Amino acid sequence: MAPPLNHPPGMNFVGDPLHEQRPVDADPSVYYGGTEYHSRSRTYSASTGHAPQRPVFEDDWHIKQRRMSHDEKSRSAPRRFLIDVEETIRLVLEQEDTDGDFQISITDAGPKILSLGTATSNGFKTFDIRGTYMLSNLLQELALARDHNRKRIVLDEARLTENPVDRLSRMIKNSFWHSLTRRIDGDGLEIICADPKNRTGRIQPRIYVPHREPAMVDYYRRIASEKPHLNLDVQVLPPNPGDPHFVKSLNSKPGILALAMNEVDDGRGGRTLKGVPFIVPGARFNELYNWDSYFISLGLLVDGQVQMAKGLVEHFIFEIKHYNKILNGSRSYYLARSQPPFLTDMALQIYNQLDRSDLEANRQWLKRAIQAAIKEYHTIWVAEPRIDPKTGLSRYRPEGVGIPPETEATHFTHILEPYAAKHGLSINEFSERYNNGTIGEPGLDEYFLHDRAVRESGHDTTYRLEKRCANLGTIDLQSLLYKYEVDIATAIREVFDDELELEESFDLAPFPPSVEAYANPHRESSLARPQTSAEWFARAEFRRDVIDKYCWNESKSLYFDYDTVQEKQSLYESATAFWPLWAGCASEEQGWKLISETLKKFEVLGGLVSGTEESRGKISLDRPNRQWDYPYAWPPHQIMTWVGLERYGYLEDAQRLAYRFLYMMTTAFVDFNGVVPEKFDAVRLSHLVDAEYGNQGIDFKMVPREGFGWMNAAYQVGLSFLTNHMRRAVAACTSPEVFFGRTMMGEHTAAPPSSLANDPLGLAMENLTLSPSISSLRSATPPPSYSLP
């Protein structure tokens, strides 16, 4: 008789009631960071050592398999694997990662099969893990186990076969948002000060603090003293930090800008400051951004993170107070420009989800947000130089001097080369002299005026706006400001009893706008009288008329940007033409024409493209593709259009577009190791794009940790549009062609680009996916069944 087993006290085993209660979809911190479980065995060392390899002769047909008392009890029981973490990582990468990028994707040429020992047999009996999805999930789980210092794990098969929609949504909610969270204070400075866009060669951490925040200045100087290893340089900004010459002077010493902080107990009976947490987009964008934050906030609200979303608004209120605008981003080189304005809708959506236990506190919070939005509206968006007094259209037209410093090193080479040659200088020498004003070039000044405007628009870059953006009354900006006006009017009427006192002094812009009114230097003060809903509804009505007059094209059933200098529409067909539906400024007839006559121009297999192929024009070596043009698809255009279609009663169209985009996201997630990128080629359904600086959010090892801010949000928001049937179909990677039927697809889908034969990346990918070894693997080892009811 075998001797009794004497395990060390406190041991936990597979099959114990406590183990059975552990959710297989638990967050990694719970799944791997909690109790460690072991397999039962006659020898304790066997359950904690390497899982034994199956003997070679065991596969021989004449060898009868020995029955083990610890074999799996039945096929209906959940299967678990006993895994040596480091050894299995080594084996997976060595066998499956044939391109050496530390990811398992469909482009890898490995066998796509790996045997794992089952926990109930103490690793003696094995089960095959097959296909890209299961193997990439295995690699991700092993990396997460390593994060929690686990050497050996008991892994549920259900984590490898998890429904991909559920898995991605779970990762966004429980992991990605957390990984993208930043805070500007003593604890968060080391992470937030890192700037991948800094090309100065000087990497000293630096923070710029508003001059009206002496407590912050003292706080950061104390942090610099207490943490000398940070080498933190604390600088105080002047009263007008957005002066373009001052902003240019900071190009050689870039830094992070201080944001909102709360006063908290320091744990020692005193008080200190603590940064309000916020979400960054990710990858090379490691700071707070304006319009990214709006879409991120929508995803946060879906995931129940109301306080995090509220914190984003707190930062915007702070920026308007101290930097006079919501900045493009919270770095010194962004001080002179903004981005598309979304503050009012953002604040109202959050206000509607705040805890109702303190209604007066909620009201006061909304009051601060609306007051800030009114200041930004009057001092930025309807003030010169952004307003065109003749038409009443607002434009992206930030002030600035010199070359934008945050771009890639070679971004402007093709623009600067002829000017450098003209002066007999190298590009670097010419750039330095042009920036310091030694050399003047009016043509280059005009180019960078429009380039800065493109960056303020958020659509950097696109042929739609190139060399003309600062002159355009874009349809997207008019729609956003119409929404501002309606939101402010509604809040004043519904929340503030139709009267709102402003507490900060600034000039109010003339209304209605005219050349004569803006030529008059006299301005009414913001403190002169309370704001009423009537005047804001009047502003909205005026803007709606201006949009119809200058931007709506009846013959083309589409909205266009209006060139205020050439005094004509710019006939580039852009997906921003659907933003009036989101804002509510289109008539029912205009909405019907947009949907019935124009939507098909933009709808492709993966959702909405940014613009039409015809408007973009031909692409060549001398005229490369721009990332905000056809065939690329971005979350802002998708979300704005989904919401707009639903608002006008076209829910089925919104659901169809959401399905397309989420299908594209899910197939990339399944086929490419859980990738969640910044943007997609929606025609080829690929995140492998070569426009400008390529793609963001795709450079990770073994496990995706952040995704990308607004793409994460698009997934969570998009799921809220899908029916359960649609969600199950997306999880099964059912193509829109199949789900909606080829007849419908024929009405909407654009043809593949004619330049495919000239695209080396496209050809390489096509040949790779069609090669026998890969295509047969995909057909032979499809993603696992998800038990779709």
Secondary structure, DSSP 8 states (H G I E B T S, - for coil): --------TT--BTTSHHHHTS-TT--HHHHTTS---B---SSHHHHHS------GGGGSTTS-----TTS-S-TTS--EEEEEHHHHHHHHHHHH-TTSSS--BTT--S--EEEEEBGGGTTSSEEEEEHHHHHHHHHHHHHHHHHTT-SEEEEEGGGTS--HHHHHHHHIIIIIHHHTEE--STTTHHHHT--TT--SS----EEEE-TT-HHHHHHHHHHHHH-GGG--EEEE--S-TT-HHHHHHTTTS--EE---EEEEE-SSSSEEEEE--EE--BTTB-S-BHHHHHHHHHHHHHTT-HHHHHHHHHHHHHHHHHHSS--SBSBGGGTT------HHHHHHHHHTTS-GGGHHHHHHHHHHHHHHHHHHIIIIITSTTTEETTTTEE-------S--TTS-TTTTHHHHHHHHHHTT--HHHHHHHHHTTSS--HHHHHHHHHHHHHHHHT--S-TTTTTTGGGEE-HHHHHHHHHHHHHHHHHHHHTSTT-B---S--EE--SS--HHHHHS---EETTSS-B-HHHHHHHHHHHHHHHHHHTEETTTTEE-EEETTTTEEE---BGGGGHHHHHT-S-HHHHHHIIIIIGGGTEETTEE-SB-HHHH----SSS---TTSTTEE-HHHHHHHHHHHHHTT-HHHHHHHHHHHHHHHHHHHHHBTT---S-EETTTTBS---STT--SS---SSS-S---HHHHHHHHHHHTTS-HHHHHHHHTT--HHHHH-HHHHHHH-----GGGGG-HHHHHHHHHHHSHHHHHHHHHS--------
